[in-house]
Amino acid sequence: MKNRNTVLFSSVGLVVLLLALIALNYLASATAVRVDLTEGKLYTLSDGTRRILGRLETPVKLKLYVSQGEAMPVPMRSFAKRVEDMVDEFRAVAGDKLIVERYNPKPDSDEEDAAQLDGVEPQQLSSGDVFYLGIAVTQLDRKQSIPSVSPRRERLLEYDLARAVARVGSTTRPKVGVMAGPPVLGASFNPMTRQPAEPWVLAAELKRDFDVVQIPLGVTEVPKDVNVLLVIHPRNIQPRAEYALDQFIMRGGKLIAFVDPYAYFDAQPGIPGMPPMGTSSSLPTLFKAWGVTLPDGKLVADMEYRSGAGQRETPTVLSLNRSAFSRDDVVTSQIESVLYPWGGAFEVKPADGLKLQTLIRSSSNSMMVDSAKATASGDDALKGFLPDGRAKPLAVRLSGVFKSAFPDGPPADPAAKDTPPAPPAGAPHRAQAEKDNAVLLVADMDLLADPAAVDVQELFGQKIIVPSNGNLALALGMVEQFASGDELISLRSRAAAFRPLTVVRALEAEAAKQYFGKIGALEADLQKTSEKLQALQGAKGAGSGQILSAEQQTELERFRKSVAQTRKELKAVRKNLRKDSEALAFWTKVVNIALPPLVVAFIGLGVALLRRRRAQRSLAAAGAA
C-alpha cells in the first residue's frame, strides 16, 4: 500500500510538472520576453538606435532581399540569418513604425527586378552564379540602399541600418561647413601657381552627400544652420576665429580638425633661392584648454609603417595598415590602409570632464624627428634613428562636456584696440556646453590632398579618379558620423558573431613552431653534410670520379638516418596536433551540447528525490499518528 501511494504521488507530480512547463512556455511566448545571452550582446540594440527608432513619426519600410535555398552559398547562410535577426530586432523595437518586407529575388523574377530598382546589387560567386543579400529603406520618396551586406561589415551592421533609417527620416540634407587654409573648395587664383585652383577630390565627394558651405578663416561666428564643421590646416588662425570655433562647440556643433606641423602640399615661398617650405597649423588656445599638444615642427618617423624601400625608404611617410586603427570605433573599424605623409602626433592629457579615444596610432618602433628631415630617405633618414618605444596618437576623439577656452569672453579685436571685446549680436557668451559633445582631431593635413589620396588616370580623354587608399574614406566617415546625429555618434562597432577558436590556433601555432624548427634543423644538417662531403671530395683529389669514399658513405648514411628520424618526429608533431585538436573539439561539444541537458536532468532528479523524501516523511508521520 505504501509503495502504491509513492508511485501514485510520483506520477501525479510528473503530470503536474509537465502541465506547469507547458503553461510556462505558453505564457512566455505570449509576453515575448527576449533575452540576449551572447557575450558581445550581438542582438541587443544600442540606446542610440533605440532613440532613432523611437523618434519615427511616419512608418518606414525596410525591404530585405535575401536569396533562399540553394541560391544562398553555404558559408553565407548563417550570416544571412544574423542579418534577418538584426532586422527583426529593429522591428521589435520600432513596432508598427517599421514595416519589414522580405523578398527572394530569384533569377528573371519580378523580385530580382525590384531589387535592382532599389539599388540592391547581385553578388557573384566564382562559379558565375549570383545571390542577393541587400537592404533598401524607404519613407515616402526618400530611399537609402545597402547594395550588398557583407560579412566584412558585420561589426557595422547595426550602424548601417540605423543610419539608413535616420537618413530617410530626415527631409533635408545635412549642411557641412569647410574652413580651410589650402584651396580645398577651389580658388579663382592660387598665389603659388598663379593659376586658378581646382577643388580637391575631397570637396567633390562631400558635395555628393552634403550641402557644403565655405567658412572663411577669419570668421567671427559660425552660421547657426551649420552643425558640422570641417577645419583643414587653419594656418595663422586668429584668436577671434578660434573663439568662433569655441562657441560653435559650446552650442553643440561638431568639429573635425585636420592640423599639421609640416604641410608638404601647402608649401609657401621662403628665402629666395631656397625651395618652398611646408607650413604649420594648430588651434593653440583650444588645444591648451582641452589638454592637447601638437609639437610644432616635429614629425613622426616610424620604421614599421615606413614607405618605400632601399634608398627610397622614407620613415616620415607612413603607410598605415589595419593594425594602426581602432577596431572599436565606427569611423576606423573598416579602414584598411591610410597614407600618412609628413604628419605629426598629439600629446594628450584630457582636461577635466573630457575622455580620450585614440583612433589611429603609430607603432612603438617610432620617434619624433625635426621637420628638417621631413623628406630624408634611405641612409640619411636612418642615421640617429632611436625609437622611444611609445605608440603615438595620430588621430583622436575627445568627448564629454567641454568648457570654453575663453572663460573671460571673446578676445579683443586687434584691429580695434579701443573697442572692448563683445560677442556678435544675438549670440551670448557660453562658458560651458549644455551636454556631451565630441571633436575629432587628426595631426596631418597632407593625407587629404589629391596626390596622397587618389590616382588620376586618363581614359579616352576623360579623367578617371581612383582612390589609392582609405584617406578619403576616413575623412568622409568622420563627417558622415557627425552629420548623422548624436545617436549614431554614440554607436561603436559591435562584436562579430564569428568567434575564432583561439586555443586551437595557439596549439596550431605551437605545432607550426616545432614543425618549422625541425625542418630548419634538417636543412642546417643537410648543409653541413654537403659541405663535409665536398671537403672529403676535395681532400681525395680531383680525378677520383664519382666513387664515394668510406668516409663519404658513412656521412651519407648518417644523414639518411637523420632524415628518417626527423620525418618520424614531424609525423609525431602532426599526430599530436590532430590529437589535441580533436580532444579539444570533443570536450567543447560535450560542454556545449551535453552539459546543459545533464544539468537540467540532475536538477530534475534532485527535485524528484526531495519530493519523494518529503512524501515519505509525510506518510511516516501519518502512520505514526
C-alpha positions in Angstrom: 0.0 0.0 0.0 2.8 2.4 0.9 4.6 1.7 -2.5 1.4 2.2 -4.4 0.9 5.7 -2.8 4.5 6.6 -3.6 4.1 5.6 -7.2 0.8 7.5 -7.4 2.2 10.6 -5.9 5.2 10.5 -8.2 3.0 10.0 -11.3 0.8 12.9 -10.3 3.8 15.1 -9.6 5.3 14.4 -13.0 2.0 15.2 -14.7 1.7 18.4 -12.7 5.3 19.3 -13.6 4.6 18.7 -17.3 1.5 20.9 -17.3 3.4 23.6 -15.4 6.1 23.6 -18.1 3.5 23.8 -20.9 1.8 26.7 -19.2 5.1 28.5 -18.6 6.1 28.1 -22.2 2.7 29.4 -23.3 2.9 32.5 -21.1 6.5 33.2 -22.1 5.6 33.1 -25.8 2.6 35.4 -25.2 4.7 38.0 -23.4 7.5 37.8 -26.0 10.4 38.1 -23.5 13.7 38.4 -25.2 17.0 37.6 -23.5 20.4 38.1 -25.2 22.9 35.7 -23.7 25.6 36.3 -26.3 29.0 37.5 -24.9 29.1 40.6 -27.1 25.3 41.3 -26.9 25.0 40.8 -30.6 21.2 41.2 -30.7 20.8 44.0 -28.1 20.4 47.4 -29.8 22.3 50.3 -28.5 20.5 53.3 -26.8 21.3 55.5 -29.8 19.5 53.1 -32.2 16.5 52.9 -29.9 16.2 56.7 -29.8 16.3 56.8 -33.6 13.6 54.2 -33.9 11.6 55.8 -31.2 11.5 59.1 -33.0 9.9 57.7 -36.1 6.6 59.6 -36.7 5.6 58.0 -40.0 6.1 54.4 -41.0 9.4 53.4 -42.6 9.5 50.4 -45.0 12.5 48.1 -44.9 12.9 45.7 -47.8 15.1 42.8 -47.1 16.4 41.0 -50.3 17.7 37.5 -49.4 18.2 34.6 -51.7 16.7 31.5 -50.3 17.6 27.8 -50.5 20.4 26.6 -52.7 20.9 30.1 -54.2 22.5 31.3 -51.0 26.1 29.9 -50.6 26.6 27.7 -47.6 29.2 29.9 -45.9 26.8 32.9 -46.2 23.7 31.2 -44.7 24.5 31.7 -41.1 25.5 35.4 -41.7 22.2 35.9 -43.7 20.3 34.5 -40.7 22.1 37.0 -38.4 21.1 39.9 -40.7 17.5 38.7 -40.5 17.7 38.5 -36.8 19.0 42.1 -36.6 16.2 43.3 -38.8 13.7 41.5 -36.6 15.2 43.2 -33.5 14.7 46.6 -35.2 11.1 45.8 -35.9 10.6 44.6 -32.3 11.8 48.0 -31.0 10.1 50.2 -33.6 6.8 48.4 -33.6 4.3 49.5 -36.3 6.6 52.3 -37.4 8.9 49.9 -39.2 7.4 47.7 -41.9 9.6 44.8 -42.9 9.1 43.1 -46.3 11.1 40.1 -47.3 11.9 39.2 -50.9 13.5 36.2 -52.5 15.0 37.6 -55.8 15.1 34.5 -58.0 16.7 34.9 -61.4 14.5 36.6 -64.0 11.8 37.2 -61.5 9.8 40.3 -60.5 11.6 40.3 -57.2 15.0 40.5 -58.9 13.8 43.5 -61.0 12.6 45.1 -57.7 16.0 44.5 -56.1 17.8 46.2 -59.0 15.4 49.1 -58.9 16.0 49.5 -55.2 19.8 49.6 -55.8 20.5 46.1 -54.4 23.3 44.5 -56.3 23.8 40.8 -57.1 26.9 39.2 -55.5 28.7 36.9 -57.9 30.4 33.6 -56.9 33.5 32.1 -58.6 31.2 29.6 -60.4 29.3 32.5 -62.1 26.2 32.1 -60.0 24.8 35.1 -58.2 22.9 35.7 -55.0 21.3 38.7 -53.2 21.8 39.9 -49.7 20.9 43.6 -49.5 18.5 46.1 -47.9 16.5 49.1 -49.1 14.9 51.5 -46.6 12.2 53.9 -47.9 10.0 56.6 -46.4 7.7 58.5 -48.8 10.0 59.5 -51.7 13.3 59.1 -49.8 15.4 56.0 -50.2 18.6 54.6 -48.7 20.1 51.4 -50.0 22.7 49.0 -48.7 23.6 47.4 -52.1 25.3 44.3 -50.6 25.5 43.3 -46.9 28.9 41.8 -46.4 30.3 39.8 -43.5 33.3 42.2 -43.6 30.9 44.9 -42.2 29.2 42.7 -39.7 30.6 44.8 -36.9 28.8 47.8 -38.6 25.5 46.1 -39.4 23.6 47.9 -36.7 25.2 51.3 -37.6 24.4 50.8 -41.3 20.8 50.0 -40.6 20.3 52.8 -38.1 22.0 55.3 -40.5 19.7 54.3 -43.3 16.6 54.7 -41.1 17.9 58.1 -39.8 18.6 59.3 -43.3 15.2 58.6 -44.8 13.6 60.1 -41.7 15.3 63.5 -42.5 13.7 65.8 -45.1 16.9 67.9 -45.7 20.5 67.1 -46.4 23.0 67.8 -43.6 24.9 71.1 -44.0 28.6 70.9 -43.6 30.9 73.9 -43.2 34.5 73.8 -44.6 37.1 76.1 -43.2 40.5 75.6 -44.9 43.8 77.3 -45.4 44.6 75.5 -48.7 42.1 75.8 -51.6 40.1 72.7 -50.8 37.0 74.0 -52.4 38.9 75.6 -55.3 40.0 79.2 -55.8 39.9 81.6 -58.7 43.6 82.4 -58.2 46.3 80.4 -56.4 49.3 82.6 -55.4 51.7 79.6 -55.7 50.9 78.6 -59.2 49.3 82.0 -60.3 46.6 79.9 -61.9 43.0 79.0 -60.8 43.0 76.1 -58.3 40.6 73.2 -58.9 38.7 71.8 -56.0 40.1 68.8 -54.3 38.5 65.4 -54.9 37.5 65.6 -51.2 35.3 68.6 -52.0 33.5 66.7 -54.8 32.9 63.7 -52.5 31.5 65.9 -49.8 29.1 67.6 -52.2 27.6 64.3 -53.2 26.1 63.7 -49.8 26.0 67.1 -48.0 25.3 70.7 -48.6 28.8 72.2 -48.3 29.3 75.8 -47.1 32.6 77.6 -47.3 33.6 79.3 -43.9 36.4 81.8 -44.1 39.4 81.6 -41.8 38.6 85.0 -40.4 35.1 84.1 -39.3 33.8 85.6 -36.1 30.7 83.4 -35.8 29.8 80.0 -37.4 26.4 80.2 -39.1 23.7 78.6 -37.0 22.5 76.2 -39.7 25.9 74.6 -39.8 26.1 71.7 -37.4 29.3 70.0 -38.7 32.5 72.0 -39.3 35.5 70.5 -41.1 38.6 72.6 -40.4 41.6 71.8 -42.7 45.0 73.2 -41.9 43.9 76.6 -40.3 47.4 78.2 -40.7 47.8 81.5 -38.9 44.3 81.3 -37.3 43.5 84.3 -35.2 42.0 84.3 -31.6 38.7 85.7 -32.9 38.3 82.8 -35.3 39.2 80.3 -32.5 36.6 81.9 -30.3 34.0 81.3 -33.1 35.0 77.6 -33.1 34.9 77.5 -29.3 31.3 78.9 -29.2 30.4 76.6 -32.1 31.3 73.7 -29.9 29.6 75.2 -26.8 26.3 75.3 -28.7 26.6 71.6 -29.7 28.4 71.9 -33.1 30.6 69.1 -34.2 34.2 69.9 -35.1 36.6 67.9 -37.2 40.1 69.4 -37.4 43.0 68.3 -39.6 46.0 70.2 -38.3 49.6 69.8 -39.4 53.1 70.6 -38.1 54.5 70.4 -41.6 52.0 70.6 -44.5 54.1 69.5 -47.5 51.2 70.1 -50.0 50.7 73.7 -48.7 54.3 74.8 -49.1 54.9 78.6 -49.2 57.8 80.5 -50.7 60.6 81.1 -48.3 64.1 82.5 -48.6 64.8 83.5 -52.2 66.8 80.7 -53.9 65.6 78.1 -51.5 62.8 75.6 -52.2 59.3 76.3 -50.6 58.9 75.1 -47.1 55.9 73.3 -45.6 53.6 75.4 -43.4 52.2 74.5 -40.0 48.8 74.9 -38.3 47.2 74.3 -34.9 44.4 75.5 -32.7 46.6 76.8 -29.9 44.0 78.2 -27.5 41.5 75.4 -27.9 44.2 72.7 -27.6 45.6 74.2 -24.4 42.1 74.2 -22.8 41.5 70.6 -23.9 44.9 69.3 -22.7 46.2 68.7 -26.3 49.7 69.5 -27.5 50.9 69.3 -31.1 54.7 69.8 -31.1 55.5 72.3 -33.8 57.9 71.3 -36.5 58.1 67.7 -35.2 57.1 64.7 -37.4 56.6 61.1 -36.8 59.2 58.7 -38.2 58.1 55.1 -38.0 60.2 52.1 -39.2 57.2 49.7 -39.0 55.0 51.8 -41.3 57.7 53.4 -43.4 57.1 53.8 -47.2 59.5 52.9 -50.0 62.4 50.5 -50.0 66.2 50.8 -50.2 67.5 54.3 -50.7 63.9 55.5 -51.3 62.8 54.3 -47.8 61.1 57.2 -46.1 60.1 56.7 -42.4 58.2 60.1 -42.3 55.8 58.9 -45.0 53.7 56.3 -43.1 51.8 53.6 -44.9 49.4 52.6 -42.1 47.6 49.3 -42.2 44.7 48.0 -40.1 46.9 47.3 -37.1 47.2 51.1 -36.7 43.4 51.7 -36.5 41.0 51.3 -33.6 38.7 48.4 -34.5 36.2 49.5 -31.8 35.2 52.8 -33.5 32.8 53.1 -36.4 35.0 55.6 -38.2 38.1 53.4 -38.3 36.9 49.9 -37.9 36.7 49.2 -41.6 39.7 51.3 -42.8 42.4 49.0 -44.2 45.1 51.5 -45.3 45.9 55.2 -44.9 48.9 57.1 -46.4 50.0 59.5 -43.6 52.7 61.7 -45.2 54.8 64.1 -43.1 52.3 64.1 -40.2 52.7 64.9 -36.5 51.5 63.3 -33.3 49.5 64.5 -30.4 50.3 64.6 -26.7 47.1 64.4 -24.8 46.2 64.8 -21.1 42.5 65.4 -21.3 41.1 68.3 -19.3 38.5 67.6 -16.6 35.3 66.3 -18.0 36.8 65.0 -21.2 37.6 61.5 -22.3 40.2 60.4 -24.9 39.9 57.7 -27.5 42.8 57.1 -29.9 41.6 56.3 -33.4 44.9 56.0 -35.2 48.3 55.4 -33.6 51.9 54.8 -34.8 53.8 51.7 -33.9 56.2 51.6 -30.9 59.1 51.5 -33.3 58.9 55.2 -33.9 60.3 58.6 -32.8 59.7 62.3 -33.4 62.1 64.0 -35.8 62.7 67.6 -36.8 60.9 68.8 -39.9 64.3 69.5 -41.5 64.4 65.7 -42.0 60.9 65.5 -43.5 62.0 64.4 -46.9 65.1 62.5 -45.9 65.2 58.9 -47.2 67.5 55.9 -47.3 70.6 56.0 -45.1 70.1 59.7 -44.4 66.8 59.0 -42.8 68.1 56.2 -40.7 71.1 58.0 -39.2 70.4 58.5 -35.5 67.1 56.7 -35.5 66.4 55.7 -31.9 62.8 54.6 -31.3 61.3 55.6 -27.9 59.1 52.5 -27.6 55.8 54.5 -27.5 52.9 54.3 -29.9 51.9 57.9 -30.6 48.3 59.2 -31.2 47.9 60.4 -34.8 44.1 60.8 -34.7 42.0 61.2 -31.5 38.4 61.7 -30.4 37.7 63.9 -27.4 34.3 63.6 -25.8 32.5 64.9 -22.8 31.2 68.3 -21.5 33.5 70.9 -23.0 34.3 74.2 -21.1 35.0 77.4 -23.0 38.7 78.1 -23.8 37.8 81.7 -23.4 36.4 81.9 -19.8 36.6 85.7 -19.8 34.6 86.1 -23.0 35.6 86.9 -26.6 39.2 88.1 -27.2 39.8 91.7 -28.2 39.9 92.6 -31.9 43.5 93.7 -32.7 42.2 96.0 -35.4 40.1 98.0 -32.9 42.2 98.3 -29.7 39.9 100.9 -28.1 36.8 98.8 -28.6 36.0 96.4 -25.8 35.5 92.8 -26.8 31.9 91.8 -27.3 30.3 88.7 -28.7 28.4 89.0 -32.0 24.9 90.4 -31.8 22.3 87.9 -30.6 25.0 85.3 -29.5 25.6 85.5 -25.7 28.9 84.0 -24.5 28.7 80.4 -23.4 31.1 79.3 -20.7 30.2 75.6 -20.9 28.4 73.2 -23.2 25.0 72.2 -22.1 25.5 68.5 -22.9 28.1 66.0 -24.0 29.8 66.7 -27.3 32.8 65.4 -29.3 35.6 66.6 -31.5 37.8 64.7 -33.9 41.5 65.7 -34.3 44.0 64.5 -36.9 47.6 65.6 -36.8 48.1 65.6 -40.6 46.6 67.6 -43.5 48.5 66.2 -46.4 46.6 62.9 -46.3 43.6 64.7 -47.7 45.4 66.3 -50.7 44.8 64.7 -54.1 48.4 63.5 -54.6 48.2 61.4 -51.4 44.6 60.2 -51.6 43.8 59.4 -55.3 45.2 58.3 -58.6 44.1 60.3 -61.6 44.1 58.3 -64.9 43.3 59.4 -68.4 40.9 57.2 -70.4 39.7 58.3 -73.9 40.4 61.9 -73.0 38.5 61.7 -69.7 39.9 61.8 -66.2 39.2 58.7 -64.1 39.7 59.2 -60.4 40.5 56.1 -58.3 41.1 56.2 -54.5 44.6 54.9 -53.8 44.0 54.2 -50.1 41.4 54.8 -47.4 42.3 58.5 -46.8 39.1 60.0 -48.3 37.0 57.2 -46.7 38.4 58.2 -43.3 37.5 61.9 -43.7 34.1 61.1 -45.2 33.4 58.6 -42.5 34.1 61.2 -39.8 31.8 63.8 -41.5 29.1 61.3 -42.0 29.1 60.1 -38.5 28.9 63.6 -37.0 26.3 64.7 -39.6 24.0 61.8 -38.8 23.2 63.0 -35.2 24.2 62.3 -31.7 22.6 58.9 -31.7 24.9 57.5 -34.4 27.9 59.1 -32.8 27.2 57.0 -29.7 27.4 53.8 -31.7 30.5 51.7 -31.6 31.5 48.7 -33.6 29.6 45.6 -32.5 31.3 42.3 -31.7 31.3 39.8 -34.6 29.3 36.6 -34.3 32.3 34.6 -35.6 34.4 33.7 -32.6 37.8 32.1 -33.6 39.0 29.2 -31.5 42.0 30.9 -30.0 43.1 27.8 -28.1 43.1 25.7 -31.3 45.0 28.5 -33.0 47.5 28.6 -30.2 48.0 24.8 -30.5 48.5 25.1 -34.2 51.0 27.9 -33.8 53.0 25.9 -31.3 52.9 22.9 -33.6 54.0 25.0 -36.5 56.9 26.4 -34.4 58.0 22.9 -33.7 57.4 21.7 -37.2 59.4 24.5 -38.9 62.0 24.3 -36.2 62.7 20.7 -37.1 62.7 21.5 -40.8 65.2 24.3 -40.2 67.4 21.9 -38.2 67.1 19.3 -41.0 68.1 21.9 -43.6 71.1 23.0 -41.5 72.2 19.4 -41.1 71.9 18.9 -44.9 74.1 22.0 -45.5 76.7 20.7 -43.1 76.6 17.3 -44.7 77.0 18.8 -48.2 80.0 20.9 -47.0 81.6 17.9 -45.3 81.1 15.8 -48.5 82.7 18.5 -50.6 85.6 18.7 -48.2 86.1 15.0 -48.3 85.9 15.0 -52.1 88.5 17.9 -52.2 90.8 16.0 -49.9 90.6 12.9 -52.0 91.7 14.9 -55.0 90.5 15.6 -58.5 90.1 12.8 -61.0 88.6 10.3 -58.4 85.4 10.1 -60.4 82.0 9.6 -58.7 83.1 6.8 -56.4 82.4 7.7 -52.8 85.0 7.1 -50.2 84.2 5.2 -47.0 84.0 8.5 -45.0 81.6 9.9 -47.6 79.4 6.8 -47.5 79.4 6.9 -43.7 78.4 10.6 -43.7 75.6 9.9 -46.2 74.3 7.0 -44.2 74.3 9.2 -41.1 72.4 11.9 -43.0 69.8 9.4 -44.3 69.2 8.2 -40.7 68.9 11.8 -39.5 66.3 12.5 -42.3 64.3 9.4 -41.4 64.4 10.3 -37.7 63.3 13.9 -38.4 60.4 12.7 -40.6 59.3 10.4 -37.8 59.4 13.3 -35.4 57.5 15.6 -37.8 54.8 12.9 -38.1 54.6 12.7 -34.4 54.2 16.5 -34.2 51.3 16.4 -36.7 49.7 13.5 -34.9 49.9 15.2 -31.5 48.4 18.3 -33.1 45.4 16.4 -34.5 45.0 14.5 -31.2 45.0 17.8 -29.2 42.6 19.5 -31.6 40.2 16.6 -31.8 40.2 16.3 -28.0 39.5 20.0 -27.6 36.7 19.8 -30.2 35.2 16.8 -28.4 35.2 18.4 -25.0 33.9 21.6 -26.5 30.9 19.7 -27.9 30.4 17.9 -24.6 30.3 21.2 -22.7 28.1 23.0 -25.2 25.7 20.1 -26.2 25.7 17.6 -23.4 26.2 19.7 -20.3 23.0 21.8 -20.3 20.6 18.8 -20.5 22.7 16.9 -18.0 22.4 19.9 -15.6 18.7 20.1 -16.1 18.4 16.3 -15.6 20.3 16.4 -12.4 18.2 19.3 -11.1 15.1 17.3 -12.0 16.4 14.2 -10.2 17.3 16.3 -7.2 13.8 17.8 -7.1 12.2 14.4 -7.5 14.3 12.9 -4.7 13.5 15.8 -2.4 9.8 15.5 -3.1 10.0 11.7 -2.5 11.7 12.2 0.8 9.1 14.7 1.8 6.3 12.3 0.8 7.9 9.5 2.7 8.2 11.7 5.8 4.5 12.7 5.5 3.4 9.1 5.2 5.6 8.1 8.1 4.1 10.9 10.2 0.6 9.9 9.2 1.2 6.2 10.0 2.6 7.2 13.4 -0.5 9.2 14.1 
